[in-house]
Amino acid sequence: MKDLLLVITPIKHIKDLYALLEKKFQVIYKPNFSYNDLSANYKKVKYIFTNPNKSNVYINNKFIKYFPNLIAICTASTGTNHIDKKLMIKKNISIISLTKEYKVIKKISSTSELAITFSLMAARNVIEASSDVLNKKWDYEKFIGRQFNGLKIGVIGYGRLGKIYVKIMLALGAKIYVFDPYKVVKNKKIIQTNKISELFLKSDIISIHVHINEETNQMINHNLLKMARKNLIIINTSRGEIINEKDMCNFLKKNKNAKLFTDVLSDEVNDKFNSLLFKYFKKQKNSQIFITPHIGGMTIEAQHTAFTHAAKLLIKLSR
């Protein structure tokens, strides 16, 4: 008899993935799984397949107590902030992720592409201009934007995604500053700084490309924002917790020409709609904040690559 696998993220739209998992497991498919679904009997489930982008549950003690025979959690993502990792170690439950699957994730550029898209949209006032046309107005003067060969761009994190972003910004002629204490930038066209404050003092746009950890949690706060230009554009396609939302809201209120384009929010899994940034987003009248629902890695190509590889890792572990 096949082992039970609970799938708590949408996968049927990804070519051949469901069939691949069905060959090995008896699949329980709950793509919109929530805490209410825990009322069912999952005592025989040995494996869980998930992804943080559309997760409605935080996989912690409250969750796994319903899965006494759980062997492994497989997440088709590099990030694991939707899982209590310390608890899983304590419970001897394996976590399969793409965090160190470098050959695979090197093929995925989708999140960087979204950061590039955000940067272009924000600098050219695309959202405001389009909204104005809907109101039967046709006046470019209010929406004069910036050309990238006249901009200074700060990049936090020079890993896989940061490098892709920098490559495109350099091609557009921007002056690039990079802050990453764990990388050596060899490209002479890039200015590497060991002080993140320098990015906030000099940059017109700052794009974030780091993982969430104790060091990066609440990294962008009042201490840095008080140094920033009044028209700073911040791009966040990493994790919501990297930004102190209260401090960011205060910065935006004081600086009406500043913008935040983000694909992520703090406490995204449990309480995203109580996010201070989301509340500000709802009330805003001048398009200072633009939020998308964690679509960074959600392209046909990226999902097929990431989810299929994660599934194969799970199958390998379950042998």
C-alpha positions in Angstrom: 0.0 0.0 0.0 1.3 3.5 -0.9 2.2 6.0 1.8 -0.1 8.9 2.4 1.0 12.3 1.1 -1.0 15.4 2.0 -0.6 18.2 -0.6 -1.5 21.6 0.9 -0.6 23.8 -2.1 -2.0 24.0 -5.6 -0.1 21.7 -8.0 -2.6 20.4 -10.6 -1.8 23.3 -13.0 1.9 22.2 -13.1 2.5 19.8 -16.0 2.9 16.2 -15.0 3.5 16.9 -11.3 0.4 15.4 -9.8 0.9 12.2 -11.8 4.5 12.0 -10.7 3.5 12.1 -7.0 0.6 9.7 -7.6 3.0 7.1 -8.9 4.7 7.0 -5.5 2.0 8.1 -3.0 -1.6 8.0 -2.2 -2.3 11.7 -2.5 -4.7 13.7 -0.4 -5.1 17.0 -2.3 -6.1 20.0 -0.3 -4.7 23.0 -2.2 -6.4 25.6 0.0 -5.7 23.9 3.3 -6.5 25.9 6.4 -6.6 25.2 10.1 -10.3 24.3 9.7 -9.2 21.2 7.7 -7.4 19.8 10.7 -10.7 18.4 11.9 -10.2 15.5 9.5 -8.2 12.4 10.4 -4.6 12.6 9.2 -3.1 10.1 11.6 -1.8 8.0 8.7 -0.2 10.8 6.7 3.5 10.4 6.4 4.5 13.2 4.1 3.3 16.8 3.5 4.0 18.8 0.3 3.7 22.6 0.6 4.9 26.0 -0.6 4.8 29.3 1.4 3.4 31.5 -1.4 -0.2 30.5 -0.8 0.0 28.8 2.6 -2.8 29.4 5.1 -1.0 27.6 7.9 2.2 27.8 9.9 3.6 24.4 10.3 4.3 24.3 14.1 3.2 22.3 17.1 -0.4 23.3 16.7 -0.3 21.9 13.2 1.8 18.7 13.4 0.0 17.3 16.5 -2.6 16.1 14.0 0.1 14.1 12.2 1.6 11.6 14.6 3.2 9.6 11.9 4.7 12.4 9.9 8.1 11.7 8.5 8.9 14.7 6.3 7.7 18.1 5.1 8.6 19.0 1.5 8.4 22.6 0.6 8.9 23.7 -3.1 10.8 26.8 -2.0 14.1 28.2 -0.9 12.5 29.9 2.1 11.3 27.9 5.1 9.8 30.7 7.3 6.4 28.9 7.1 7.9 26.0 9.1 9.0 25.8 12.7 12.4 24.3 11.9 13.6 23.9 15.5 10.5 22.0 16.3 10.9 19.7 13.3 14.5 18.9 14.4 13.2 18.1 17.9 10.5 15.9 16.5 12.9 14.2 14.1 10.8 15.3 11.1 12.8 15.9 8.0 12.4 19.2 6.0 13.1 19.0 2.3 13.6 22.4 0.6 15.4 23.9 -2.3 17.6 26.1 -0.2 20.8 24.4 -1.1 19.8 22.9 -4.5 22.0 25.4 -6.3 22.1 23.7 -9.7 18.3 23.9 -9.8 17.6 27.3 -8.3 20.3 28.8 -10.6 17.9 28.2 -13.4 15.1 30.3 -11.8 15.2 34.0 -12.4 11.5 34.9 -11.8 11.8 36.7 -8.5 14.6 38.9 -9.8 12.5 39.7 -12.9 9.7 40.8 -10.7 12.0 43.1 -8.8 13.2 44.6 -12.1 9.5 45.0 -13.2 8.7 46.8 -9.9 11.7 49.1 -10.3 10.7 50.1 -13.8 7.0 50.6 -12.9 7.9 52.7 -9.8 10.5 54.9 -11.5 8.1 55.6 -14.4 5.0 56.2 -12.3 3.1 53.6 -14.5 0.3 52.8 -12.0 -0.6 56.4 -11.3 -0.5 57.3 -15.0 -2.7 54.4 -16.0 -5.2 55.2 -13.2 -5.4 58.8 -14.5 -6.3 57.6 -18.0 -9.2 55.6 -16.5 -10.5 59.0 -15.2 -10.4 60.3 -18.8 -7.3 62.4 -18.3 -4.4 62.5 -20.7 -1.7 64.6 -19.1 1.9 63.4 -18.8 3.2 66.2 -16.7 2.2 64.7 -13.4 3.9 61.4 -14.3 7.3 62.5 -15.5 9.6 59.7 -14.3 13.3 58.9 -14.1 15.7 57.4 -16.6 17.9 54.6 -15.2 21.2 55.9 -16.5 20.6 58.8 -14.1 19.8 56.7 -11.1 21.8 55.3 -8.1 20.6 51.9 -7.1 21.4 50.1 -3.9 21.2 46.4 -3.7 21.0 44.5 -0.4 22.3 41.0 -1.0 24.5 39.9 -3.9 23.5 36.2 -4.1 21.8 34.5 -7.1 18.8 36.9 -7.3 20.8 40.1 -6.5 23.3 39.4 -9.2 20.5 39.0 -11.8 18.9 42.2 -10.7 22.3 44.1 -10.8 23.1 42.7 -14.3 20.0 44.3 -15.8 20.3 47.5 -13.9 23.9 47.9 -15.2 22.7 47.2 -18.7 20.3 50.2 -18.2 23.2 52.4 -17.2 22.4 52.8 -13.5 25.2 53.4 -10.9 25.1 50.4 -8.5 25.9 50.1 -4.8 25.9 46.7 -3.2 25.8 45.7 0.5 26.6 42.1 1.2 29.1 41.4 4.0 29.4 37.7 2.9 30.2 38.3 -0.8 33.1 39.9 -2.7 32.0 41.9 -5.7 34.6 41.6 -8.4 32.9 43.7 -11.1 34.6 47.0 -11.1 31.5 48.7 -12.4 29.8 48.0 -9.0 30.6 49.9 -5.8 30.6 47.5 -2.8 30.1 49.1 0.6 30.5 47.5 4.0 27.9 50.0 5.4 24.3 49.5 4.6 23.7 53.1 5.7 25.6 54.2 2.6 22.9 52.7 0.4 20.2 54.7 2.2 22.2 57.9 2.0 23.0 57.7 -1.7 20.3 55.5 -3.5 17.3 56.5 -5.5 16.1 52.9 -5.5 16.9 50.1 -3.0 16.1 46.5 -3.9 16.2 43.7 -1.3 17.6 40.2 -2.1 18.3 38.5 1.2 16.9 35.5 3.2 15.2 36.2 6.5 17.2 35.3 9.6 18.1 36.8 12.9 20.5 39.3 11.2 18.1 40.5 8.5 14.9 40.5 10.6 13.6 44.1 10.9 16.8 45.2 9.1 15.1 48.1 7.4 13.9 50.4 10.2 13.8 54.0 11.4 17.6 54.1 11.9 18.2 53.5 8.2 15.1 55.2 6.8 15.9 58.5 8.5 19.0 58.7 6.3 17.1 58.0 3.1 16.2 60.4 0.3 12.6 61.8 0.5 11.8 60.2 -2.9 13.4 56.8 -2.2 11.8 53.7 -3.9 12.2 50.4 -2.0 11.6 47.1 -3.7 11.0 44.0 -1.6 10.7 40.6 -3.2 12.4 38.7 -0.3 10.4 38.5 3.0 8.1 40.9 4.7 9.9 40.6 8.1 13.0 42.3 6.7 11.1 45.6 6.9 9.9 47.1 10.1 6.3 47.9 8.9 5.6 50.6 11.5 8.8 52.5 10.6 8.1 52.1 6.9 4.6 53.5 7.2 5.9 56.5 9.2 8.5 57.1 6.5 5.9 57.0 3.7 3.6 59.3 5.6 6.4 61.9 6.0 7.7 61.5 2.5 4.8 61.5 0.0 7.1 61.0 -3.0 8.7 57.9 -1.5 7.4 54.4 -2.6 7.4 50.8 -1.6 6.7 48.1 -4.1 6.5 44.7 -2.3 5.6 41.1 -3.0 5.7 40.1 0.6 4.3 41.1 4.0 5.2 40.4 7.6 3.5 37.4 9.2 2.3 36.5 5.7 1.1 33.0 6.6 -0.9 33.8 9.7 -2.1 37.4 9.6 -1.3 39.1 6.3 -4.4 41.3 6.2 -3.6 42.8 9.6 -0.2 44.0 8.3 0.3 47.7 8.8 1.5 48.0 5.2 -1.6 46.3 3.9 -3.8 48.7 6.0 -1.8 51.7 4.7 -2.1 50.3 1.1 -5.9 50.2 1.5 -6.1 53.8 2.7 -3.6 55.3 0.3 -4.6 57.8 -2.4 -1.3 58.4 -4.1 0.0 54.8 -5.0 2.9 55.0 -2.5 2.6 51.3 -1.8 2.0 48.6 -4.4 1.5 45.0 -3.1 1.3 41.7 -5.0 0.5 38.3 -3.4 3.9 36.7 -3.3 4.1 36.1 -7.1 7.9 36.3 -7.3 8.6 32.7 -8.1 5.2 32.0 -9.6 5.8 31.7 -13.3 5.1 28.6 -15.4 8.8 27.9 -15.9 9.9 28.5 -12.3 7.1 26.5 -10.8 7.7 23.5 -13.0 11.4 23.6 -12.3 11.1 24.1 -8.5 8.0 22.0 -7.7 9.1 19.0 -9.9 12.6 19.0 -8.3 11.1 19.2 -4.8 8.8 16.3 -5.6 11.7 14.2 -6.9 13.7 14.9 -3.6 10.6 13.8 -1.6 10.3 10.6 -3.7 14.0 9.9 -3.2 13.7 10.3 0.6 10.7 8.1 0.9 12.3 5.1 -0.7 
